[in-house]
Amino acid sequence: MNNEAIDVDFGREEERTVYKNSTYELVSKLAYLIGVPKRIFEKEHEAPKMETYKLLETNKNARIIRNLCIMRTSIERNFKKINDAMRMDFRGLANMPEYIPRENLDQLSEDGVNFIKKSSSKLYQHIIELNRLISDRINNCKNIFPIWINWEYVKELFIMPNGLTEQGTKAAAELYYGHRMSYPYQTYINWTPSDEGNILYNDKKFVTLLYRWHGDYFTEYSRVSDAGDYIKNNIYDFINASEKTVLVVDCENSDPYKLCATLRNLDFEIMRKISSIILFDDVHTATAWKILEAYTNIPVERNMIERLKQDKSLVDMQLAARACKEHYQNNVDSIVIVSSDSDYWALITSLPDVKFLMMIEREKCGPDMKSALESSGIFYCYLDDFYSGNSDDIKRSALFGEMKRYIDDAVHLNAYDMFGAALRNTRIEMSHAERQQFYDKYIKQMSLTIDDDGTVLIDFKNR
């Protein structure tokens, strides 16, 4: 199948169903790196997104890999013609613009990379040099992909098997030439060609196949899918039909990362009509709730609810009381409740003049609650259905915040006090200038090392 001809009419109805509501972040990044032509990114109904192309064009490491892959594919695609021109007409690769794209060759040169060696008299030697450069540099692009995808699986797509030998390049060329139409947009990658259609159709399809090729299973589909138009449009209609909306969150029964992902994947202009997000937090909930405000454009109010008894939370009572106050005192006519707790059914039934929308988690909310919501015509949606791949930054911030707090609690070290104590205990006399020189040379250069069992050690580098 010619992948360049694939558009919105993919031709496999069951595939559109299985892989619906997918994201396109991973396939857009991979398409850029392997050298898929820019015109494909510019097509409205093709998977690779132009915004990703523009972003990665500013990344030197990504740009180099892309241009190296374009060179490799160009040679593989025109091997016989290029080889004949080298042997019979004594032409170099740099003088074959009809086969070797000059624009990409010049960009490599500008980025300080040259794969054309004077010592390479055979065409396969140029491919070996390209393979070496790609192999040496591909890890520079690791941080382009999220940490939840297996980088080794992605990396392998760029590494030609036995590609530093003539035999390896010949085997790869034969495989590519015999199945060129099966390769994604006819660009070379390291895989076993099969009738999979467009493997860059969307993120869901790509990660499913990628893991399957390695005898593995990808299970975190919320990372590569987003809620469909039906769900989003119901949320938008709810907010647009309201005079004043607040979003109240039971932090005990909600996931901060899923909520963050949900808010980020909803239309900014519509969501800003929500007047505030009111968090009802308990001392035992995730500390990530502390930093939610930095990741949303809606004002956030955080209420810490203390416990009278350690085994009894008062979050649900406080949330219900505040919801009533928002309605009766602040003229709120619509409330979005973020919780999977069935206890809030009493709140919903006690405010018949208020419109409610529930955001729940699939595994936490029981069938009785969902049945009651459906019977009453109250719309609910699953936080799990929204694309969660964009919540990595809030997770990192939460982790770093907690680790910094742990360090602050565990280590109370002042370098000047440490140096002063060492001088006193050793009875070494130093002038002020000597002290400052020693401090700058040795103490300011202290570094942390971590051994295999996780023990952190402090060492002096220049001693």
N, C-alpha and C positions, 0 to 999 in steps of 0.2 A: 504493500500500500504506500502511495506517495504521501508522506506526512505533510508536505507543503500544501496539499490540496484540502487538508482537513479544516473544516470551519465549524460553525455552530451545528450544521447538519452532519453530525459525526457518523451516522449510519448505523449505530448500535443502540437501540432504544434502552435495552437492559443496562448498558454501560452508563448512559446518562442517569438512569435511576440509581444504580449502585453508587456512583461517584458524585451525586448531586450535592449542592451546597458546599463545595470544596473551595479552599483558598488556592492562590496561585503564586505564593511567595517562593516556595522551594523551586518549582519548575522554572520560574522566571530567572532566579539566580543561576540555576544549573544551565539553562539555555544560554544565558549570557556567557558563562565561563567556557562552555564547549564550543562556542563560536556560531551559534544560530544567527543567521543574517538579520540585520537591523530591520529590514522590511517586514519580517515576521512579527516583531514587536509592535510595529506600527499598525498592524491589522487589528481591527476592532474585535473580531471574533476568534482570534488566536489566543492561546493561553498565556504566553509570555507577555508581561506588562511593560509598557514603555517607561513608566516611572522607575522601575527597577533597573532598566537599561541605563537611564540617565544617572541614577545614583551610583551604579557600579563603574560607569565611565570615569568618575572622579577618584576611583580607588586604584592606585597604581598596581598593586599586587593582582587585583582582579583583571585589570586591563592587560597585563603581561600574559597571564594564563589564557585569556580569551584570544589574544593575537597569536600566541604559540599554537593553540589548538586550531585556529583558522589556517595557519601555515601547514600544519600536519594534515588536516582534512584536504586542503588544496592539492598537496602532493599526492595523497592517496587517491584522490578522485581523478587526477590527470597523470598518473605515474608514467604510463607508456609514452605519452606525448612529451613530457618533461625529460624523460630519460633519453628519448631519441634526439631531442634538441641539444642535450648536453653532449651526447656522443658524436653526433653527425655535424652539428652546427657550432659546437664548442661554445654554447651560450651558458652563462651562469644564471642561477635562480633569480638574482636581482634584476636580470634583463629579460624576464618573461612575464610582463604584466598581464598577458592574456591568461596565465595560469596562476601566478603568484600575486595576490592583491598588493599593489604598491602602497596603498594607504596603511595597511596593517604592518607591512614591513617597515615603513618609515616610523610608525608609532613605536614599534619595538626598539628601533634605533634611538628614538628620543628618550625612551625609558631605560636606556643603557643595556639593552640585550641584543646580541648578535649571534644567530645560530649558524650563519654561513661561514664555514671555516675553509681556508685555502687548501688545507690538507685533505678536505673531503672531495675526492675525485669521483666517487660513486654516489648515486642518488640515495641509496639506503643509508649512507653515512650521515646525510643531512637529517634523515628521519631519526636515526639514533641520537643525534645531538638534540633534536627537538624533544625526544623522549626523556633525555637526561635533564634538560632544563625544566620540563614540566614536572618530572619526579622530584627535582630539588626544590621547586618553588610552590607546589600545590598546597603544602601545609600553611603557606602564608595566607591562604584563603579560608582557613578553618573557621576563623571568627566571623566570617560572613554568614555562616549557617548557625541556627540555634543549637544550644547544647543538648537538646533532647533527641536530636537525630544522630544516628551512629555515623560519625565522621569517617570511620574506616570504610564503611560501605560506599559512601559518596566518593571518597578519595580513589577507590579502586577503579571507578569509571574512567579516570584520567590516565591510568597507568597501563601502557601497552604490555601484554604478557611477553616476557623474554625480549623486551623492546630494545635492549642494548646490544642485541646481536643481529646479524644479517638474517638468520633463520627466523627469529621472532618477528622481525619487520615483514618478512615475506609471508609468514602465516597470517599475520594481521591483515595484510593487504589483500590476500586471497579471500579471507572471510568477509572483509568489508566490500570488496568488489562483487562478490557473489550474492550479497544480501543488502546492497546499498539502499534500496528503497525501504528497508525495514528500520534503518537507523533513524534516530530522531532528526527530522529535517535534513537527512542525509549527511549529518555531521558525525565524524568518527568518535565513538566511545568504546570502552572495553566492556563488552557484554556478549552474550550468546544470542544472536538475532533470533527472534521468534515472532509469531503472528500475534502481537499484543496491541496492534493499532498504534496510536500515538502515545508513547510512554510518558510524554510531557503534557498529556491532556489536562491534568490538574494535579494538585498536591496529593489528594487521596489516592488516586491511581498510582502515582509515582512511588510513594512510600510503601504502598502495598506490594508492588512489584519488586522494589529494591530489597525489601526485607525477605520476600519470598525467594529471590535469587540466591540468598545466603542461608536458606533453610531456616529462616526466622519469621516471626510474626510481628507486625506493627499493631499495637493495640490502642495507642493514645490518639484516637481520631478527633478528639476535640481540638488537638493541636493543628489539624489541617482541614477543619470544616467550620462553617459558620451557620447560624440560624438562617432559615430561608425567608423569602419575602413575606410569606403569610404571617409568620411570627412577628417580624419587624413591623409590618404594616399595622398589625393589631395594636402593638405598643404605641406607634405613632398616632393612630386614630384615638386611642385612649387619652394621650396627653393633649392632642390638639382640640379635643372636645371638652377639655376641662378649663375651668376658670383659674384654678390654682391647684398645683400638684406638689405633694411632698413624697419623698421616698424614705421609708423607715426600715431600718435593718436590725434584725435580731442577730447580733454577732456570734452568739452561742450556736446558732443553728444555720450559719451561712459560711461560705468560703470566700475570704477577701479577694483571692486571686481570680476566682470565677466571676465575682461581681465586677471587678476591675476590667476584666476582659469583655464582659457584657457591655458595660458602659462605653468602652472604647469602640465597640463595633456597631453602635447605634448612631444615627445621624446627629451631628454636633448641634446644628441649629434647633432641632426639635428637642433634644435632651436638655438644652440650656433653659427651656421653659419650666423645668422642674425647679421650684424655688429653693429647695435645700435637701440634702441627704442627712438624715438624723440617725446616728449610730447609737445603739443601746448595747454597751460593752460590759463585759464581766472580767474580773481579774484573771480568770482562767482561760480566756480566749486568746487567739493568735495576736501577737504584737504587730502584725502587718496592718491591722486596722488603724494604728497610729499614723501611718504614712499614706493612707488612701487619698487624702485631700490633695497631695502633690500629683496625683495621677488622674484627676478628673477636673473638669471645668465647672462643676457644680459646687456651691458652698457646702462644706461638711461640718456638722456639729457632732461632737463625740461626747456621749454621756457615760461616765463610769458608774456602774451600779454596784454598790457594796452589798455584801451578803450579811443578813442577820444571823443565819445559820450556814455553816460551811457546806452543808449538803443540799442547800436550797437556794436556787437562783431567783432573783426578783425581776429579771430582764423582761419577761413577758408582761408582768403587771405594769411596769413602768412604761413599756412601749404602748400598751393599750391606753393607759391614762394620757400619754402625750398625744396619741392619735385623736382622742376625743377633744383635747384642748385645741389642737390644730383646727379641727372642724368648727367647734363652737366659738372660739375666740379669734382665730385668724382666717376664717372664711375659706378654709381648704375644702374643696368639694371632691377631690380625687386623691387616693392614697395608694402608692405602690408599696406592698409589703414584701420584703426580702426575708423569707424564712420558710423552712419546711415543717414547722411545728403546727400541728392541728389545733393547738389551743387558741389560735387566733380566729377560729371560726366564730367564737363568742363575740369577739370585737366586730367582726364583719356583720353579724346579724343584729348587733345593737346600734348600728349606725345606718339605717335604711336609706338615708338621703345622700350617703357618700358612695361614690363609685370606687371599686377596688380592683386592683390587678396584683396577682401573686407571681413572684419569681421564686421558684423552688429548685431543689436538686433531685434528680431522678431517683436516686437510691435512698433518699432520706424521707421523702414524703409518701405516706401510706395511701392505699387505694381509696379508703373511706373519705379522706380529705379531698382527693381529686374528684371523686364522685359527687361530693357535696358542692364543690365549685362548679362543676359542669351542670348540675341540676339547677343551680341558681344563675347560670349564665355569666359567671365570673371567669374572665380569661386568665389563664396561667401559662407560664412558659418555663422551660428548663434552663437554668444557668449553664448546664452542661453542654447545651447545643451551640453556644456561642464560641467563636474562635478564641482559644486560650493561648495561642502561640505568642501573643503580644503582652502577656503578663509576666514574662521573664524578668523584666527590669524591676517590677515591684517585688518579685521574689528575691532578686539579688539585693535590693535595698534593704529588705527585711533581714536577710541573712547577714549582711555586713553590719547592719545596726545592732543585731544581737551579738555578733562576734566582738564588735567594739565594746559593747557593754560588758561582755564576759572578760575581755582583756582589762578594762578599767577596774573591774572588781577583783581580778586575780593579780594584777601587777601594779605596784605603786613604786615606780622607779624614776628618780631624778638623776640625770647623768652628772650634774655638777656635785650633788650630794655624794654620789658614789665615788667620784674622783677625789673629793675632799677626804672622805673616809679612808680611801686607799692610801693617800699621802700620810695621813695621821698614823695609820696602823703600821706602815712601813718605815715611818720616821725619815722620809725622803724630803729634802729641802729643794724647792724649785722657785725660781723667780716668777714674777707674774708673766713675763714673756715666755718663759719655758713652759709654764702651765698651759698657756694658750696654745702654743705650738703643739704640745703633746695632745691636748684636747682635740685640736683640729685634725691632727694626723691619725690618731688612733680611735678616740672615743666617738667622734662624729661619724666614723666609718663603720661602726658596729653593724652587724647584720644578723638576721635570724636564719637559722637552718632548722629543718625538720627531718628527723630520722624516720626510719621505716615504721616505727610503732606510733608515730605522731607526736613524739616528744619535741618540744620547741627548745632550741638551744641558742644562746647569744654568744657570738664570737667576735673577736677583734681581727679585722682583715689584714692590717698592715704591720702586725707585730713581727 
